[in-house]
Amino acid sequence: MNINGYEIKPFANLQGANLWGAKLQGANLQGANLVGAYLEGANLVDADLEGAILRVANLWGANLQGADLRGADLRYANLVGADLEGANLQGAILRGANVTGTILEKKEVLQDDKDLKIKELEEENEKLKSTLKSLKALLDT
């Protein structure tokens, strides 16, 4: 990923970086060191921040919809007004983080997708049961 001529790669050291209002949609910042980084108002929609270190980072008003924050260290991060709708926070450390006004809603689309997949699997299961009954009937004759 390229920001203002600088190439950013996974596990990048961006400690204390000023990324105010940066457009980082879909960025791969996996494992990046963002300790104390200034990300106020940044667009991090669908960004990969798995395992990123965001301790004491300022994410005030940042858009983190759909971001992958699995295992991210968000201790004492400022998440005031941040949008984490649909973000994956599995295993994330939020101790001491300020989440005042943060949106932590799950996207309904994901549930609809799960329901559709379950329905498809149930239909496939019924077809397999029917085939199994037919085969059993053939073997019994």
N, C-alpha and C positions, 0 to 999 in steps of 0.2 A: 504494500500500500504506500502511496506517495502523498505526503502532506507538505505543501509549500517547498517542494524540491527535495524533501528528506524522505528516504525510504524507511518504512517502519515494518519490522518483521516480528514474528512471534518471539516472545521472551525478550523483547526490547526493554532497554532501561530508559524509562521516561520519568524518573523520579523528579518531582517538583516541576514538571513541564507545564507551561501555560497553554492549554488547548481550549480556551474559552470559545464557545460557540462552534467548535470544530465539527465538520461533517464527516463522521466516522461510521456511517451506515454500512453494516456488513463487514467492518474491519476485522482482521485477524490479529487480536491483541492477546492471544492465549499466553498465559504465564508472564505477561509483561509486568515490569516493576513501575507502578504508577503511584508510589507512595507520595502523598502530599501534592499530587497533580491537580491542576485547576481545570476542571471539566464543566464549569458552570454553563448550562444551556447547550451542551454538546449533543449532537445527534448520534447516538450509539445504537440505533434500531438494528436488531439482528446481528449485533457485533459478537464476536467470539472472545469472551473475556474469561474463559475457563482457566481457573488457577491463577488469575491475575492478582497482584498485590495492590490493593486500592486503599490501604490504611491511610487515614486522615485526608483522603482525597476529597475535593469539593465537587460534588456532583449535583449541586443545587439546580433544580429545574431541568436536569438532563433527561433526554428521551432514551430509555433503555428497553423499549418494547421489544419483546422476543429475544432479548440478549441472552447469551449463554454465560451465566455467572456461576456455574457449578464449581464449588471449591474455592471461589474467590474470597480473598481476605478483605472485608469491608469494615474492619474494626475502626471505630471512631470516624467513619466517613460521613460527610454531610450529604444526605439524600433528601433534604427538604424539597418538597414539590417535585421530586423525580417521578417519572412514569416507568414503572416496572411491570406493566401489564404483559402477561404472557412470558415474562422472563423466567429462566430456569435458575432457581436459587438453591438447588439441591447441594447440601454440604457447605453452603456459603457461611462465612463467619460474619455476623452482624453485631457482635457485642459492642455496645457503646455508640453504635451508629445512630445518627439523628434521622428518623424516618417520618418526621412531621409532614403530613399532607401527601405522603408518598402513595401512589396508586399501585396496589399489589393485586389487582384483579387478574383472574385467569380468563383467557380468551375463550368465548363460547364456541368458536369455530373448532377449536381443538376437541372439545367434548363431542361436537357433531361428527367429527372425523372418527373418533373412537366408537361412537354409536353405530356409524355406518360400517366400520370394519367388523364390529361384533356381529351385526346383522348378516354381513357377507359370510363370516365364519360359521354362523348358525345354519345358514342355507346350505353351505358346502357340507356341513356335518350331516344334515338331513339327506342330501344326495348320496353321501357315502353309506349311510344306514340303509337306504333303499337298495343300493347296489349290493350291499352285503346280504340283505334278505333274499334278493334274487339269486345270488350265488349259492346261498345255503339251500334254497328250494331246488336248484339244479342238482346239487350234491345229494340231496335226500331222495331224488327220483331214480 
